Amino acid sequence: MHIHPDARLTQRGRLWLVIQHLEHGRSLAELAAENGISLRCAYRWLARYRSGGSASLADRRSVRRTQRRTLDPQQLQQAVDLRHQRLHLRHIARLLQAPFSTVARVLSRLGLGRLWNLEPKPPVRRHEWERPGDLIHIDVKSLARFRRVGHRITGDRQQGRSYGVGYDKVHVAVDDATRLVYVEVLPDEQKPTVIGFLSRAVAWFNAQGVECRRVMSDNGPAYVSKAFAKACRILGLRHIRTRPYTPRTNGKAERFIQTLSREWAYAMAFQNSEERNRWLPRYLGIYNRLMKHSALGWRSPHQRLAELLGSTRW
């Protein structure tokens, strides 16, 4: 038997109180005062005993005896139709005279818990340029500098923080056709820094046998500047910018940044950000030469490059 921690009487004490009243004629007011309970509570135990005997004096759960946990098929169809009319969940619950929690749970299971799920998802369009260098994706990822092992490793947000250290800007360039990557950790993403990175990236790709023809970036201030446009003309690049608020347009760079964060930046417990940055060239060598990609038919970027260039030097 589960006894509530604040209960004045156990089941045996409640039975004793009822028997004292029924068989010995003692008043409930006297018994309630003697046991430190209210007269109303004493009447409740008496009513329970009369309806169900001594077994009914045990503790009961405080939840409702019956709970509505689902909707019948007709109500479910009505709820779906109302949701497609973009009604809020509480409004639907009121119209169906059903609990809000039930409506929310049922519609969430159907994928209708969020209004944006009502909009049809745009079809996935995958496109890959045929030749290496036809399109180079560039982007920037901010990584916090640190002087000690961070909270992602230790789990302690207070002891694992390094205040006032600033951020590193990880500039990435990804070849669309081969997924070959070039990465630098730089102090900022201002116009001179971005232009310098682009020049070095193009030179590196040229050294790999990749002739760069186009470059794609987001609409960051440095990328939309006249200085960046002039640098693209000098380098012989056509500059393509992504659609506003559509990061998937530059999806290959975005996806590589996720991989870079998981497999390099947060892969192990670096003692400080300088040690993390020293591991970057080693990781890039593994990525470019050994990492197998399902999108490349389980070939590495260098293998894909050798195949497209028709060369055996790799």
C-alpha positions in Angstrom: 0.0 0.0 0.0 1.3 3.4 -0.9 0.8 6.0 1.8 1.0 9.7 1.0 3.9 11.2 3.0 1.5 13.9 4.4 -1.3 11.5 5.3 -2.5 11.7 8.9 -3.8 8.1 8.9 -2.8 4.8 7.4 -5.4 2.4 6.0 -5.5 0.7 9.4 -6.0 4.0 11.2 -8.8 5.0 8.8 -10.6 1.6 9.4 -10.2 2.1 13.2 -11.8 5.6 12.9 -14.8 4.3 10.9 -15.3 1.3 13.3 -15.2 3.6 16.3 -18.0 5.7 14.8 -20.2 2.9 13.5 -19.8 0.3 16.2 -19.0 2.3 19.3 -21.0 5.4 18.5 -18.3 8.0 18.9 -18.9 11.2 17.0 -16.9 11.9 13.9 -16.0 15.4 15.2 -14.4 13.9 18.3 -12.5 11.3 16.3 -11.3 13.8 13.7 -10.0 16.1 16.4 -8.3 13.2 18.2 -6.5 12.1 15.0 -5.6 15.6 13.8 -7.8 15.6 10.6 -10.7 17.7 9.5 -14.3 16.7 9.9 -14.7 16.7 6.1 -11.8 14.2 5.8 -13.5 11.9 8.4 -16.8 12.0 6.5 -14.8 11.1 3.3 -13.4 8.0 4.9 -16.8 7.0 6.2 -18.4 7.4 2.8 -15.7 5.3 1.1 -16.1 2.5 3.7 -19.8 2.4 3.2 -19.4 2.2 -0.6 -16.6 -0.3 -0.9 -15.6 -1.7 2.5 -12.2 -1.6 4.1 -10.4 -2.0 0.7 -11.7 1.4 -0.4 -9.8 3.1 2.4 -6.4 2.5 0.6 -4.7 5.5 -1.2 -5.9 6.2 -4.7 -4.0 7.8 -7.5 -4.7 11.5 -8.0 -5.2 11.2 -11.7 -8.5 11.0 -13.4 -10.1 7.6 -13.4 -10.6 7.6 -17.1 -8.4 9.6 -19.5 -9.0 10.3 -23.1 -5.7 9.4 -24.9 -6.8 9.3 -28.6 -9.4 10.6 -31.0 -11.9 8.4 -32.8 -11.5 8.2 -36.6 -14.1 10.8 -37.4 -12.5 13.3 -34.9 -9.1 12.5 -36.3 -10.1 13.4 -39.8 -11.8 16.6 -38.6 -8.6 17.5 -36.7 -6.4 16.9 -39.8 -8.8 19.0 -42.0 -8.9 21.8 -39.5 -5.1 21.8 -39.2 -4.7 22.1 -43.0 -6.9 25.2 -42.6 -4.0 26.5 -40.5 -6.0 26.5 -37.2 -4.0 26.4 -34.0 -4.0 23.3 -31.9 -6.0 24.9 -29.0 -8.6 26.1 -31.4 -8.9 22.6 -32.9 -9.2 21.1 -29.4 -12.0 23.5 -28.5 -13.9 22.7 -31.7 -13.6 19.0 -31.1 -14.2 19.3 -27.4 -11.2 17.2 -26.8 -8.1 17.7 -24.5 -5.5 19.9 -26.0 -2.7 17.4 -25.0 -4.5 14.7 -27.0 -4.9 16.8 -30.1 -1.3 18.0 -29.9 0.0 14.5 -29.5 -2.0 12.9 -32.3 -1.3 15.7 -34.8 2.4 15.7 -33.9 2.6 12.0 -34.7 1.1 12.7 -38.1 3.8 15.4 -38.7 1.3 18.3 -38.3 2.6 19.7 -35.0 4.3 22.7 -36.7 2.6 25.0 -39.1 5.6 25.0 -41.4 5.1 21.2 -41.9 1.9 22.0 -43.8 3.9 23.6 -46.6 5.0 21.1 -49.3 8.8 20.6 -49.2 10.6 21.8 -52.3 11.8 18.9 -54.5 15.4 18.0 -53.9 17.5 19.0 -56.9 21.0 17.6 -57.0 23.4 19.1 -59.5 27.0 18.5 -60.0 29.3 20.2 -62.5 31.1 17.9 -64.9 34.6 19.3 -64.9 36.9 20.1 -61.9 37.0 23.9 -61.4 33.7 24.6 -63.1 32.4 25.8 -59.7 34.2 26.4 -56.4 32.1 26.9 -53.3 33.5 29.2 -50.6 32.1 29.9 -47.2 33.3 30.9 -43.6 32.8 29.2 -40.3 33.4 30.9 -36.9 35.1 28.9 -34.2 35.7 30.2 -30.7 39.3 30.4 -29.6 40.0 28.9 -26.2 42.8 28.5 -23.7 41.6 25.3 -22.0 39.5 22.2 -22.9 36.0 23.5 -23.7 32.6 22.6 -22.2 31.8 20.3 -25.2 34.4 17.9 -23.9 34.2 18.5 -20.1 30.5 19.2 -19.8 31.2 22.1 -17.4 30.1 25.4 -18.9 31.6 27.5 -16.1 35.1 26.0 -15.8 35.4 25.2 -19.5 35.0 28.8 -20.8 37.7 31.0 -22.0 36.5 34.6 -21.9 37.7 37.4 -24.2 39.7 35.2 -26.5 37.7 35.9 -29.7 37.0 33.8 -32.7 38.9 32.2 -35.6 37.4 32.4 -39.0 37.7 29.1 -41.0 37.6 29.8 -44.7 36.7 26.8 -46.9 36.8 26.3 -50.6 35.2 23.1 -52.1 35.4 22.0 -55.7 31.9 21.0 -56.9 32.9 18.2 -59.2 35.5 16.4 -57.0 34.7 17.7 -53.4 38.4 18.6 -53.2 38.8 21.1 -50.4 41.2 23.9 -49.4 40.9 25.5 -45.9 42.6 28.2 -44.0 42.1 29.5 -40.4 42.2 33.3 -40.6 41.6 36.1 -38.0 38.6 37.7 -39.7 36.4 37.8 -42.8 37.1 41.3 -44.0 37.6 42.2 -47.7 41.4 41.9 -47.8 41.3 38.6 -45.9 38.6 37.1 -48.1 40.4 38.2 -51.3 43.7 36.8 -50.1 42.1 33.5 -49.3 40.4 33.3 -52.7 43.8 34.0 -54.4 45.6 31.3 -52.5 42.8 28.8 -53.0 42.8 29.3 -56.7 46.6 28.9 -56.8 46.3 25.7 -54.7 43.6 24.3 -57.0 45.7 25.2 -60.1 48.6 23.3 -58.5 46.3 20.2 -58.3 45.5 20.5 -62.0 42.1 22.2 -61.4 41.4 25.3 -63.6 39.0 27.4 -61.6 36.3 29.1 -63.7 33.5 30.1 -61.3 33.2 30.8 -57.6 30.0 30.7 -55.5 29.5 32.5 -52.2 26.8 33.8 -50.0 25.8 37.5 -49.8 28.2 38.5 -47.0 29.5 42.1 -47.0 33.0 41.1 -48.2 31.6 39.0 -51.1 29.3 41.7 -52.5 32.0 44.3 -52.4 33.6 45.9 -55.5 37.0 44.8 -54.4 36.0 41.2 -54.4 34.4 41.6 -57.8 37.6 43.1 -59.1 39.6 40.2 -57.7 37.3 37.7 -59.4 37.9 39.5 -62.8 41.7 39.4 -62.3 41.6 35.7 -61.4 39.3 35.0 -64.4 36.4 33.8 -62.2 32.7 34.3 -62.7 31.2 35.2 -59.3 27.8 33.6 -58.5 26.0 34.5 -55.3 23.4 32.4 -53.5 19.7 33.3 -53.3 19.0 35.3 -50.1 18.0 33.1 -47.1 18.7 30.0 -49.1 21.9 28.4 -47.7 21.2 25.1 -49.5 22.2 26.9 -52.8 25.8 26.7 -51.4 25.1 23.3 -49.9 28.4 21.5 -50.7 30.3 24.1 -48.6 27.7 24.0 -45.9 27.8 20.2 -45.7 31.6 20.2 -45.6 31.6 22.7 -42.7 29.4 20.3 -40.8 31.9 17.5 -41.4 34.8 19.7 -40.6 33.3 20.7 -37.3 32.5 17.1 -36.3 35.6 15.4 -37.4 38.2 18.1 -36.7 37.1 21.1 -34.6 35.2 19.0 -32.0 36.7 15.6 -32.6 39.1 15.5 -29.6 40.0 17.3 -26.5 42.4 20.0 -27.7 44.2 21.9 -25.0 43.8 25.2 -26.8 42.7 26.6 -30.1 46.3 26.8 -31.4 46.7 23.0 -31.0 43.4 22.5 -32.8 44.6 24.6 -35.7 47.8 22.7 -36.0 45.8 19.5 -36.6 44.0 21.0 -39.6 46.6 20.2 -42.3 46.7 16.6 -41.2 42.9 16.3 -41.3 42.7 17.9 -44.8 45.3 15.4 -46.1 43.1 12.5 -44.8 39.9 14.1 -46.2 41.3 14.8 -49.7 43.2 11.5 -50.2 41.4 8.9 -48.1 37.9 10.0 -47.2 35.3 8.0 -49.3 32.2 9.8 -50.4 28.9 8.1 -51.3 28.2 11.0 -53.7 31.4 10.1 -55.6 30.7 6.4 -55.8 32.7 5.7 -52.6 35.8 7.4 -54.0 38.0 10.0 -52.4 38.3 13.5 -53.8 41.8 12.8 -55.2 40.6 9.6 -56.9 37.6 11.4 -58.4 40.0 14.2 -59.6 42.3 11.6 -61.2 39.4 10.0 -62.9 38.1 13.2 -64.4 41.5 14.5 -65.4 42.4 11.2 -66.9 45.7 11.2 -65.0 47.5 8.5 -63.0 49.8 10.8 -61.0 47.6 10.4 -57.9 
